Amino acid sequence: MSTILIVEDEPKLRRLLELDLSEEGHRVLAAPDAEQGLKILRAETVELVVTDLKLPGMDGLEFLQAVKRTNAALPVVVMTAYGTIETAVEAMKAGASDYVLKPFSLAEMKMVIQKELDVRRLREENRTLREALGHKYAHPNVVTRSAKMQEVMATIERIAPTNSTVLLGGESGVGKDLIAHVLHEKSRRASGPFIKINSTAIPENLLESELFGYEKGAFTGATATKPGKFELADKGTLFLDEIGDVPPATQVKLLRVLQEREFERLGGTRTLKVDVRLVAATNRDLRAALEEGTFREDLYYRLNVVPIDIPPLREHTEDIPDLVQLFIERFSRGSGKPVTAIRPEALQRLMEFHWPGNVRELENVIERACAMAKGSVLELEDIRLEPARPRPALESGALLPEGFTLEQWEDELIREALRRTAGNKSRAARMLGLSRNALRYRLSRMGIADEPEKES
């Protein structure tokens, strides 16, 4: 049963519609003019409005506009005389859902009303499903309003219960460490440890001992046995960030752990068994590293069991308002300042920025804005953004950087696009303004294998 409001100044037609729609099982409210109709709308929950366009006092078009200002989603069917079709068209432009020309049959009116109620019901169902989907993939520190982030979280939901190795790709600052933590929390290993290690933050000669540990006396200064990250992560998850920078010698031991779940500490002879799920991350194009010979092919395929590409912020800007609110709440609590909101013009500036540093850069901008804010609302002047980095200057009017041929410079641009898109060739082609086939041709000329991939 739906509640329908009839606004019609002619008593006989109003009563006829009221009786006929009531027989269809609807709850019908009626008003002789727009003013009474607005009073009913303020007091009752209505699913659909049927109104004449020619009314005493406030006319039907003004009434329609008032209804839409109050509830833009409420469907309104207008009735108008046959000779005033232009008025009906004007009403449709103002937000009317449909119109019926007088004189009309009751069957025609019921058909139009049922169609609008069905459309409203479908929209409500879709909204409910979207809200349910957002709730299903909700996480306190991850914003997933956009379709791209919903896709990432849907993949996390599917693979979290498994033990499959995951390779997270994406530019610096997109939140790969946060996604790795979510994956751990949604897995069956959530009660176990989550150990994080960044291979670029540790000197190359110490990385192996950090990962696998060492025995007493293994090297100068090793005065006691120390377990490595793999041992500490037993029955849990090890997140290895910047996997592309792991040196070749350590890559060999990583491959063995992934294949056989065993290793020896540095300077040790005893084989240790571990049950660890590895989540690796990189902002480099590992395929390009394969071509350059800096990354082992067998290790790459062991890591690339479930690849997940985290999109850059500029590709899901619809998440920015929610991210901003999340950061405002976080930093206003931390700084003790009562910042609660952001001005629309300040938010618009954030929405239009290109965000080379992605979510991390946005977080830093909001942290600074909260620290410097004078009131409870972030103003436009509180938002400080880094200007776009200028291109390298070319000497003496030259079109190419010194030491580059045109072909070499083109190859460098293609490699840079692949790095920025974490090896996604479809996105790289769009970034370069090329068709997919044009990029495929250039990759073959450069000697880079172009395996089929799903278009993103």
C-alpha angles and dihedrals in degrees: 000000000000130000111235127188118211116198109187129139095205105088098206095051091042091052092044092053091044093054096042095049091044089056087055088061098259126134104236127201119187137200132181095215144016095260092057089044092056091049090054092048091053091051103036139048106241128186098194140011126211113192140171114233092218107067135151115258108356106032125229095259092054089046090052091051091049091051092050092050088055098041117005092185096055109109115233124194114197128207120209139165118267093247095056101061090137089064090053091052089050089052091052089053089051092056108277112152096215142336137225123206119227127268095046136159121248089237090058092049093048091050093052092046093049091049092053092046090051091050090049091049092050091049091051091049091050091049091049091049092050091050091048090049091049090050092047092055095036120132127174094239102030124079112210107171094119124079091238094056091042087057091051092050092045089056090049090052091052098047101033095088092053130079094230118138112248128210114201116201131186144102123300112281099025093116104258092154091053092050089049089053091050090051090053094047092051094047130088086252093065092113090053127077125288108210122187128196130174111208093204092055092061125067112254094243091054100043095085093052091047092053100040104020127227141250125242109277094016089129140350108300095022094124095157139022113268126193117227131229093269091058092046090051094052111141088010143064130292115203111201109191123200093018090171090071097055109121119246096251091055091045089064093056091044090055091052092051091051093047102039105015090231141101144155126244117248107279092010134114101195114100113228124205120212137182103212133149111217121214111184129189136194140171090198128091099251091190089060088049088054090054091049091049094238096114128050115246094213091052091048092057091046090054097040096066093117111013117193120188114207107210121232115252093251088065095056104033090150086078093060098087092053092043090051092051091048091052093044091055091046098048098037088058092047096047096039091234118135096233109152109157148010131237116253092239091052091049090048090055090053091048092054097048119104096226104211088179093048122204093345090058091047090051091052092048092052092045090054092044092052091048093050099037116121096200143020094278125063109238129207091256090056091065112088116184129185112246117243112275111254119241117256111275116249116221123241095355094301116162094213131049113260114278095019129112118209091255093050092049091050090051090050091052091050092050090049091051090050091050092050093049094043090242097311100144096190091057091042090055091052091047090053094044091242132131116247090250092050091054091045090056093050092047091053089051089051091049095245115141113239108205119185114270138181113262111246 
